[in-house]
Amino acid sequence: MAEILATPVLLPGPLPTTPKHRHQSLSSPPPPQPQTQPLQPPLLRASPPSAPLKPLVQKPHQQPQNSNFIRTRNPNTFNPSLLHLPRSRRRLGKHRDPNRGKPWTHHSLSPQGQQIFQILIETGLHSSNLDRILMKLFENQGTSENQQVGSLGLGSVNADILGIIKGLGFLGKCDLAFSVFNWVRSRNDYQILLDGPVVAAMISILGKEGRVSVAASLINELNKDGFDIDVYAYTAMVSAYASNGRYREAVSIFRKMEEVGCKPTLVTYNVILNVYGKMGMPWITVSEIMNNMKLDGISPDLYTYNTLISCCRRGSLYEEAAEVFEEMKLAGFVPDKVTYNVMLDVYGKSRRPKEAMEVLREMELCGFAPSDVTFNSLISAYVRGGLLEEAMVIKAQMFKKGIKPDVFTYTTLFSGFEKAGKDECAMKVFEEMRNAGCKPNICTFNALIKMHGNRKRFSEMMQIFEEMKHCNCTPDIVTWNSLLAVFGQNGMDVEVSGLFIEMKRAGFAPERDTFNTLISAYSRCGLFNQSLAVYKMMLETGVIPDLSTYNAILAALARGGLWEESEKVLTEMKSGQCKPNELSYSCLLHGYANGKQIERMCTLAEQVYAGEITLHPVLLKTLVLVNSKTGLLVETERAFWELRRKGYSMDITTLNAMVSIYGRRQMVKKVDEILDFMKESQFTPSLTTYNSLMYMYSRSGSFLRAEEVLKEIAGYGLQPDIISYNTVIYAYCRNGRLTDASRIFSEMSGSGIFPDAITYNIFIAYYAANDMFPEATDMVRCMINHNCRPNQNTYNSIVDFYCKFNRPDEAAIFVNNLRKLDSYLTRDEESRLLERVRNRYFK
């Protein structure tokens, strides 16, 4: 399904899980996190813009323009004599959360709190009665609506606020939870009601929704307002950054926490140790954290030791891991399965199979009898680390232990060799499996099909497919879909059609995923009408499409700009039981943009702004993208500022679209504004950001900065692509710096990126523009010799400059002799070029 979404449609995120409480017991290391984002490069540290962008998160004393924010503060509803009530303080570890870190349940709320929670769920975020609903919290607490909550009712009200916010977060209603939080925060007595657990819960919810910048802004604003940020709020912020892969920011918050004198807890230390492991921090830095932890009088737990051992994997620190392992046992902790698995992984990454086997022996002595699953896990760890020979050694040890390798063992080894490009070794593993009497399963055959398909060995791929039948292994949906995807990705539409027919003849009933794969395959082949025919076939076979199916079709049609067909699909959705959502209209907007239907695109945009189509941030972001793509500056800015006005969160794709349209128009100050906003909001610039900057500089007098950006890309862990190099080459050719352009060309080739038609055309145009037609012809010959087909722009530039230099006869001679140079040149193309010479000359 996702393969056919060629347009940058934003998919909704999953519902958040229950926030981890600060007292929740953790017995195993958390799942792997995304790679660390690079720091903001120096180039983007531009001077402050003349009109700086406003922050996304409103301060409590500001009136947002967002209608979803309910304003509740009224000076007439408070008793001024109670404004200086002392804030209740509690010992660390003591709080009013009845769940105590367990999954949320409504039983933690008072009966009144449960009633309020149910009303909020039913009315939702857009309720205009939020103030009236939440004021019920203070009923039966010895207060009225024109009083603050007193100390007697503090515990019950505070517990209900915490329970309601956590419950809304548990149900995935982050915006509603944030509105409740802001309502409480808008009260004059908010510092009594918002304590550490409430703030920590809100930060955790925002973090799980990926809204880390909003959470960070919230912490900063509370701090500016004099709110006492405690260890639990800081820990939640560190966890939020860590869970979103923003490890550097997590470390920054941890250090700030120490600077202000807020002592970390055991959970805080465990989180930051895990972050250091993900970042690959030096062991001395990790050890320093452990020393500080012990100096604070905090004893490590089993999770701490397991995390420490995990920190040793990246640097292959098997000696340090062994020391931690022994220290853990001396401290009285019994290693569990997680401990042994992590130790095995460390030794696997360190290429220490002997020590790994010692761990296996200890596992057995401690009652953890190694099985085929144990060895398969170890082999899988070796294979993932690229240690294939060591994995084969472990397989041999299985035999010594009397454990026979199974199909999972062999398939894992086979896939590892295939991924490494060692096809011969992979086939040896396959043959060994067959000779050992181990019957391949469907996963094995699917891996074989993938191997041959990825290497364009289609005949071998189909032989494996036939062999499956002889082994009484029936192709499953993965098999058929893999074959269809391989052919589709290679533009082999005839094979796609033939395979689908054979699939039906074999009695295999296609399901929804199969049709989606076909839609994707045909759209990648440029056969968008065929994609629509597959959809009709889907209906004829009785497979009922759902919303995701319709959106997949619309995305495929958008790729080809088939807006008329897109409108028909949308009409069908409206007339049926499948109501279009924001993704549906987003695809339609992309279809209009790709089909050059600017007027229709603008009409649909007006329907969005007028509320005829439910306004959604996805639609506004799509409007930014399509308007930027089509060069509509005013419309792009309108959508962008509407996003800001509504208080919706931004993303890097939307910001890149703004950089692109401003850069193409040489609006440098506007570009600097967006870059400053990206920096303030802690967005990491992507390759697209840098390419847009290089484009802007390449067309200006500051063209030398284009190469400076290119160097910074490599310096911050990003890999320049063909667009990056072509842009810099163009900058130098445009300014007559052929030597520098050739140098960049060599660097590009040395980095493993092959020049494309655009690369060659830049040089050909330069030579022709400088009356160097023999060199231009030689470049065409070089282009053809390197299997890069010339296009219309290649020959247009040569004949156009011949005419510009008032030499049409030489242009005609060049065209007439072109078939000797380019054997693929058609008669029609030759006629087109001769006609172009005549038109240009007489013009």
KEVOLO-563238 format. One record per residue (C-alpha): x, y, z. Coordinates in steps of 0.02 Angstrom, whole numbers, padded with zeros to 5 digits, always signed. Layout:
<tifis>
XYZ/...
</tifis>
This chain:
<tifis>
+00000+00000+00000/+00135+00122+00049/+00232+00089-00110/+00108+00181-00221/+00105+00338-00116/+00220+00436-00228/+00161+00602-00160/+00217+00661+00012/+00051+00621+00097/+00061+00630+00287/-00005+00474+00369/-00082+00485+00542/+00025+00414+00680/-00023+00267+00790/-00117+00289+00952/+00002+00323+01096/+00034+00188+01222/+00015+00212+01407/+00145+00337+01469/+00283+00258+01573/+00269+00318+01751/+00421+00364+01850/+00393+00217+01966/+00362+00090+01829/+00477-00059+01844/+00579-00093+01689/+00654-00265+01670/+00723-00258+01494/+00808-00129+01383/+00690-00025+01277/+00669-00060+01090/+00795+00011+00967/+00782+00198+00935/+00807+00295+00772/+00980+00355+00727/+01044+00515+00805/+01002+00670+00706/+01150+00780+00655/+01173+00948+00739/+01122+01111+00656/+01262+01154+00533/+01349+01323+00542/+01282+01376+00373/+01105+01385+00441/+01152+01499+00583/+01090+01648+00489/+01065+01822+00559/+00899+01854+00646/+00761+01891+00520/+00678+02059+00515/+00509+01981+00554/+00540+01829+00664/+00415+01688+00664/+00307+01667+00818/+00325+01514+00927/+00201+01373+00901/+00159+01354+01086/+00064+01496+01164/+00106+01562+01335/-00034+01549+01462/-00062+01737+01467/-00077+01750+01276/-00241+01730+01184/-00211+01606+01042/-00305+01626+00881/-00342+01441+00882/-00526+01412+00916/-00482+01246+00998/-00401+01336+01144/-00535+01376+01275/-00506+01536+01368/-00562+01517+01551/-00468+01643+01656/-00586+01771+01734/-00524+01886+01872/-00698+01888+01948/-00696+01702+01985/-00551+01701+02108/-00528+01752+02288/-00378+01871+02295/-00345+01828+02476/-00301+01650+02424/-00177+01696+02289/-00029+01663+02404/-00077+01491+02466/+00084+01393+02492/+00114+01260+02362/+00101+01086+02430/+00269+00994+02433/+00290+00806+02432/+00437+00693+02456/+00514+00618+02300/+00427+00458+02256/+00264+00506+02340/+00120+00561+02232/-00067+00546+02211/-00070+00430+02062/-00175+00279+02117/-00114+00181+01966/+00068+00201+02021/+00135+00180+01846/+00020+00039+01794/-00086+00049+01634/-00219+00181+01651/-00390+00135+01716/-00539+00245+01750/-00551+00170+01924/-00412+00289+01975/-00536+00432+01959/-00664+00485+02086/-00846+00456+02034/-00855+00640+01989/-00692+00628+01893/-00757+00478+01796/-00913+00575+01747/-00809+00724+01688/-00693+00609+01592/-00839+00526+01501/-00912+00696+01455/-00745+00751+01384/-00731+00592+01280/-00905+00616+01209/-00894+00804+01173/-00714+00808+01113/-00590+00948+01087/-00707+01069+01000/-00829+01080+01145/-00868+01259+01191/-00914+01201+01366/-00740+01148+01422/-00739+01277+01561/-00911+01223+01624/-00862+01039+01616/-00698+01055+01709/-00767+01172+01843/-00863+01020+01904/-00696+00961+01973/-00718+01085+02115/-00895+01038+02163/-00914+00950+02331/-00738+01008+02377/-00796+01145+02493/-00777+01275+02356/-00886+01359+02228/-00853+01426+02055/-00798+01594+02122/-00668+01518+02238/-00501+01437+02221/-00477+01260+02276/-00428+01250+02457/-00301+01137+02537/-00434+01012+02592/-00490+00979+02412/-00318+00984+02336/-00283+00798+02342/-00444+00744+02259/-00442+00878+02124/-00258+00850+02086/-00282+00662+02072/-00429+00685+01954/-00331+00807+01844/-00189+00683+01834/-00306+00539+01797/-00403+00633+01663/-00246+00690+01572/-00168+00517+01578/-00332+00438+01523/-00349+00553+01373/-00169+00515+01327/-00201+00330+01345/-00346+00345+01221/-00239+00441+01098/-00325+00608+01126/-00168+00712+01145/-00247+00877+01090/-00390+00858+01213/-00269+00814+01353/-00167+00968+01310/-00324+01077+01313/-00366+01013+01488/-00187+01047+01542/-00194+01224+01472/-00362+01254+01555/-00288+01211+01724/-00135+01313+01682/-00242+01466+01643/-00303+01475+01823/-00217+01591+01945/-00196+01446+02065/-00122+01330+01933/+00039+01303+02029/-00063+01217+02165/-00152+01104+02042/-00011+01066+01921/+00119+00964+02013/+00263+00857+01951/+00162+00702+01903/+00036+00805+01801/+00173+00898+01706/+00270+00736+01681/+00115+00648+01615/+00080+00788+01490/+00260+00789+01429/+00256+00600+01408/+00096+00609+01306/+00168+00744+01192/+00328+00643+01173/+00236+00486+01122/+00142+00589+00992/+00308+00650+00921/+00272+00828+00977/+00437+00846+01067/+00463+01029+01021/+00294+01072+01098/+00343+00979+01256/+00509+01071+01262/+00423+01239+01240/+00303+01193+01380/+00448+01157+01498/+00532+01322+01453/+00373+01424+01477/+00334+01343+01644/+00511+01379+01698/+00496+01562+01646/+00333+01576+01743/+00422+01522+01900/+00352+01346+01903/+00461+01225+01999/+00512+01094+01870/+00547+00936+01969/+00643+00777+01931/+00491+00688+01860/+00456+00822+01731/+00639+00827+01680/+00645+00638+01669/+00489+00637+01560/+00571+00765+01445/+00730+00662+01431/+00625+00509+01390/+00523+00606+01261/+00680+00661+01171/+00754+00487+01181/+00599+00397+01116/+00598+00514+00965/+00781+00485+00925/+00834+00659+00977/+00974+00600+01088/+01077+00759+01092/+00929+00857+01158/+00899+00720+01287/+01078+00740+01349/+01058+00929+01351/+00904+00918+01462/+00992+00796+01578/+01139+00915+01597/+01024+01063+01626/+00935+00962+01758/+01100+00935+01849/+01148+01118+01831/+00991+01178+01920/+01023+01057+02062/+00884+00933+02022/+00948+00761+02073/+00911+00621+01950/+00817+00466+02005/+00856+00286+01961/+00738+00297+01812/+00824+00456+01751/+00994+00372+01757/+00927+00218+01667/+00853+00325+01528/+01011+00427+01502/+01119+00271+01504/+01011+00199+01366/+01028+00362+01269/+01218+00355+01286/+01214+00178+01220/+01113+00230+01068/+01232+00374+01035/+01384+00263+01049/+01459+00372+01184/+01637+00329+01242/+01640+00204+01384/+01725+00332+01496/+01572+00445+01479/+01455+00301+01519/+01563+00256+01670/+01556+00435+01731/+01366+00427+01734/+01374+00266+01835/+01497+00345+01958/+01384+00497+01981/+01237+00382+02008/+01328+00290+02147/+01389+00453+02225/+01207+00509+02234/+01172+00355+02338/+01069+00270+02203/+01097+00084+02183/+01087+00008+02008/+00950-00117+01973/+00945-00261+01848/+00884-00144+01711/+01035-00032+01742/+01157-00174+01722/+01071-00240+01565/+01077-00065+01491/+01261-00048+01533/+01299-00210+01444/+01197-00147+01295/+01308+00008+01292/+01455-00107+01255/+01383-00174+01093/+01418-00028+00980/+01601-00016+01022/+01625-00205+01035/+01678-00179+01216/+01672-00361+01266/+01795-00339+01411/+01694-00198+01487/+01535-00299+01462/+01613-00446+01554/+01661-00332+01699/+01483-00264+01713/+01417-00442+01702/+01525-00495+01849/+01486-00339+01950/+01301-00371+01926/+01317-00546+01998/+01424-00483+02144/+01286-00356+02182/+01166-00500+02207/+01070-00491+02043/+01032-00651+01948/+01056-00635+01759/+00896-00658+01660/+00867-00702+01478/+00889-00520+01428/+01059-00517+01511/+01122-00671+01423/+01051-00618+01254/+01136-00449+01267/+01300-00530+01317/+01286-00646+01166/+01256-00494+01056/+01408-00403+01126/+01521-00553+01092/+01444-00572+00921/+01482-00391+00875/+01657-00412+00948/+01693-00566+00844/+01721-00670+01001/+01633-00835+00965/+01732-00925+01101/+01670-00809+01238/+01496-00817+01163/+01497-01005+01184/+01553-00983+01364/+01398-00877+01392/+01294-01016+01318/+01374-01139+01438/+01338-01026+01586/+01159-01009+01528/+01144-01197+01533/+01222-01208+01707/+01101-01076+01770/+00952-01174+01709/+00932-01088+01541/+00952-01239+01428/+01009-01183+01255/+00894-01238+01118/+00881-01213+00932/+00796-01048+00971/+00946-00994+01077/+01070-01035+00940/+00960-00960+00805/+00953-00798+00904/+01142-00797+00916/+01162-00835+00731/+01038-00698+00690/+01140-00574+00794/+01299-00623+00701/+01214-00609+00533/+01141-00439+00574/+01315-00381+00618/+01384-00448+00454/+01487-00581+00543/+01439-00721+00425/+01588-00833+00452/+01565-00825+00640/+01383-00866+00614/+01435-01022+00520/+01548-01069+00667/+01401-01054+00785/+01301-01166+00668/+01438-01297+00682/+01430-01284+00871/+01246-01327+00863/+01291-01498+00794/+01416-01524+00936/+01277-01488+01059/+01167-01614+00973/+01051-01479+00910/+01007-01496+00728/+00996-01333+00629/+00820-01304+00568/+00747-01210+00422/+00757-01046+00519/+00944-01071+00546/+00979-01100+00362/+00860-00966+00299/+00940-00838+00416/+01113-00882+00353/+01055-00882+00173/+00975-00710+00190/+01134-00643+00271/+01244-00698+00127/+01117-00637+00000/+01108-00466+00081/+01298-00455+00080/+01299-00492-00106/+01381-00663-00081/+01263-00761-00190/+01378-00910-00209/+01392-00932-00021/+01206-00910-00005/+01174-01050-00129/+01298-01163-00037/+01197-01138+00121/+01040-01179+00024/+01116-01337-00046/+01180-01389+00125/+01006-01368+00193/+00935-01482+00060/+01073-01611+00081/+01041-01613+00269/+00862-01661+00232/+00796-01495+00295/+00649-01452+00187/+00642-01269+00135/+00487-01177+00188/+00395-01034+00109/+00512-00906+00191/+00662-00991+00110/+00587-00987-00063/+00530-00808-00041/+00709-00762+00006/+00773-00848-00151/+00647-00756-00258/+00697-00592-00180/+00881-00627-00211/+00862-00662-00396/+00733-00525-00422/+00841-00391-00341/+00982-00439-00458/+00867-00439-00611/+00895-00625-00638/+00716-00653-00688/+00736-00824-00768/+00817-00893-00609/+00683-00810-00506/+00547-00898-00604/+00641-01063-00591/+00633-01048-00402/+00449-01010-00417/+00423-01170-00516/+00531-01271-00396/+00417-01219-00254/+00278-01318-00335/+00385-01475-00349/+00424-01462-00163/+00238-01456-00123/+00262-01280-00057/+00113-01177-00108/+00153-00995-00148/+00078-00878-00021/+00026-00698-00037/+00204-00642+00001/+00269-00746-00144/+00149-00678-00273/+00161-00500-00212/+00352-00510-00213/+00350-00566-00394/+00228-00432-00445/+00329-00299-00353/+00492-00353-00436/+00418-00342-00610/+00329-00179-00571/+00485-00095-00503/+00577-00140-00663/+00439-00072-00775/+00395-00245-00842/+00209-00220-00865/+00189-00370-00982/+00264-00485-00850/+00154-00408-00716/-00002-00446-00817/+00054-00621-00862/+00099-00664-00683/-00069-00603-00619/-00159-00712-00746/-00056-00863-00694/-00092-00825-00513/-00278-00834-00545/-00260-00991-00652/-00169-01073-00506/-00327-01049-00405/-00251-00916-00294/-00384-00788-00253/-00307-00615-00249/-00344-00514-00094/-00340-00330-00058/-00151-00321-00035/-00126-00408-00203/-00232-00279-00292/-00141-00140-00203/+00023-00214-00262/-00042-00220-00440/-00099-00040-00431/+00074+00009-00372/+00161-00098-00503/+00064-00026-00650/+00080+00153-00588/+00269+00131-00576/+00265+00071-00755/+00175+00231-00803/+00015+00135-00844/-00106+00235-00739/-00258+00184-00838/-00209+00004-00804/-00202+00043-00619/-00381+00103-00630/-00427-00056-00725/-00356-00159-00582/-00467-00064-00462/-00619-00104-00569/-00565-00286-00575/-00553-00283-00386/-00736-00232-00376/-00788-00364-00503/-00705-00503-00402/-00802-00454-00247/-00656-00381-00148/-00729-00233-00056/-00610-00084-00052/-00586+00011+00108/-00524+00187+00138/-00342+00136+00122/-00379+00055-00046/-00461+00211-00114/-00320+00319-00052/-00194+00201-00133/-00285+00220-00299/-00291+00409-00281/-00105+00413-00241/-00065+00310-00396/-00172+00422-00504/-00091+00576-00429/+00079+00513-00484/+00022+00527-00665/-00080+00686-00643/-00241+00592-00692/-00354+00714-00603/-00512+00668-00700/-00500+00487-00644/-00460+00548-00468/-00621+00649-00465/-00720+00496-00519/-00645+00390-00380/-00682+00526-00253/-00863+00538-00314/-00881+00350-00296/-00815+00360-00119/-00942+00493-00073/-01086+00394-00147/-01036+00236-00055/-01000+00193+00126/-00821+00256+00122/-00811+00439+00165/-00655+00527+00097/-00534+00588+00228/-00395+00716+00226/-00278+00595+00137/-00404+00573-00003/-00415+00759-00036/-00227+00774-00016/-00202+00649-00157/-00327+00745-00264/-00228+00906-00236/-00069+00819-00292/-00162+00752-00444/-00216+00927-00492/-00038+00993-00467/+00043+00855-00571/-00093+00876-00703/-00061+01065-00713/-00241+01100-00661/-00198+01254-00559/-00373+01328-00562/-00452+01168-00496/-00317+01156-00363/-00355+01332-00304/-00542+01298-00305/-00518+01146-00194/-00407+01250-00081/-00545+01379-00059/-00665+01240-00009/-00542+01190+00125/-00523+01368+00190/-00712+01395+00187/-00744+01239+00290/-00837+01147+00153/-00704+01013+00174/-00653+00978+00353/-00497+01077+00388/-00352+00965+00438/-00167+01001+00458/-00128+00869+00327/-00227+00969+00199/-00142+01132+00244/+00028+01050+00231/-00020+00976+00063/-00073+01148+00004/+00099+01214+00052/+00180+01074-00048/+00075+01084-00207/+00075+01274-00212/+00263+01276-00188/+00285+01144-00323/+00183+01247-00447/+00267+01411-00399/+00116+01497-00322/+00201+01604-00191/+00050+01696-00119/-00051+01536-00104/+00097+01445-00025/+00118+01580+00106/-00068+01581+00142/-00071+01395+00181/+00088+01408+00284/+00027+01551+00392/-00142+01466+00413/-00048+01319+00486/+00039+01438+00605/-00121+01530+00650/-00210+01368+00692/-00066+01316+00802/-00034+01155+00706/+00136+01075+00719/+00256+01088+00574/+00362+00955+00490/+00523+00960+00392/+00435+00927+00226/+00326+01081+00245/+00472+01190+00296/+00576+01125+00152/+00436+01177+00032/+00447+01354+00100/+00637+01356+00083/+00617+01293-00096/+00493+01422-00158/+00583+01566-00072/+00751+01503-00135/+00691+01490-00315/+00638+01672-00305/+00802+01727-00222/+00707+01786-00068/+00857+01762+00045/+00785+01850+00198/+00631+01740+00193/+00739+01586+00178/+00837+01644+00331/+00674+01664+00427/+00625+01484+00392/+00799+01422+00435/+00796+01518+00599/+00627+01443+00639/+00692+01269+00600/+00836+01298+00719/+00727+01370+00857/+00604+01227+00840/+00745+01099+00837/+00712+01032+00663/+00862+00946+00585/+00891+01005+00406/+00874+00866+00278/+00962+00839+00113/+00815+00924+00028/+00847+01079+00134/+01028+01086+00079/+00986+01054-00104/+00864+01200-00102/+00997+01312-00026/+01123+01259-00158/+00995+01295-00293/+00968+01471-00224/+01155+01507-00215/+01193+01430-00386/+01078+01557-00470/+01149+01707-00375/+01310+01803-00360/+01351+01698-00208/+01372+01542-00314/+01531+01492-00221/+01425+01456-00067/+01343+01313-00161/+01502+01210-00141/+01516+01264+00041/+01344+01188+00071/+01397+01031-00021/+01544+01011+00097/+01435+01039+00249/+01317+00901+00193/+01457+00774+00205/+01520+00850+00366/+01354+00820+00455/+01328+00638+00410/+01221+00660+00255/+01261+00586+00085/+01247+00709-00061/+01144+00643-00206/+01148+00674-00394/+01045+00832-00372/+01173+00902-00250/+01319+00877-00369/+01224+00934-00525/+01175+01095-00437/+01356+01139-00394/+01416+01089-00569/+01285+01204-00643/+01339+01347-00528/+01518+01336-00591/+01475+01311-00775/+01353+01455-00769/+01493+01567-00708/+01625+01503-00829/+01720+01399-00701/+01743+01241-00805/+01892+01180-00704/+01793+01186-00543/+01644+01103-00627/+01757+00961-00688/+01829+00943-00513/+01655+00921-00439/+01615+00797-00578/+01766+00693-00526/+01716+00702-00342/+01542+00642-00387/+01608+00494-00485/+01729+00452-00346/+01587+00446-00220/+01499+00312-00323/+01364+00423-00398/+01348+00403-00586/+01313+00557-00693/+01141+00567-00770/+01074+00656-00925/+01061+00820-00829/+01246+00811-00782/+01301+00787-00962/+01179+00917-01027/+01253+01049-00912/+01425+01023-00987/+01358+01011-01166/+01263+01175-01145/+01420+01258-01074/+01527+01202-01221/+01397+01255-01349/+01371+01424-01266/+01558+01456-01278/+01572+01406-01462/+01658+01242-01417/+01553+01129-01526/+01682+00990-01550/+01694+00974-01361/+01504+00971-01349/+01497+00831-01478/+01631+00734-01384/+01528+00750-01226/+01377+00679-01317/+01484+00532-01374/+01545+00506-01194/+01366+00512-01134/+01312+00376-01256/+01464+00268-01218/+01416+00271-01034/+01240+00206-01072/+01158+00373-01036/+01029+00414-01170/+01029+00592-01238/+00862+00680-01228/+00785+00828-01319/+00876+00954-01209/+01043+00876-01258/+01025+00916-01443/+00919+01073-01421/+01061+01164-01335/+01183+01125-01476/+01072+01177-01622/+01008+01330-01528/+01183+01398-01499/+01233+01361-01679/+01087+01473-01729/+01132+01602-01598/+01304+01616-01675/+01218+01637-01845/+01279+01469-01911/+01120+01376-01961/+01209+01278-02098/+01326+01199-01972/+01176+01160-01862/+01093+01069-02006/+01253+00972-02043/+01262+00922-01860/+01084+00856-01865/+01108+00764-02030/+01263+00676-01962/+01187+00642-01791/+01128+00466-01833/+01311+00415-01853/+01339+00471-01674/+01174+00413-01599/+01110+00255-01680/+00949+00266-01577/+00900+00434-01651/+00731+00419-01736/+00679+00501-01900/+00547+00600-01807/+00678+00672-01688/+00790+00715-01835/+00646+00807-01920/+00603+00897-01759/+00781+00962-01741/+00790+01021-01923/+00625+01112-01899/+00695+01190-01741/+00847+01253-01838/+00734+01335-01968/+00623+01415-01837/+00768+01479-01733/+00861+01549-01883/+00715+01643-01958/+00662+01703-01786/
</tifis>
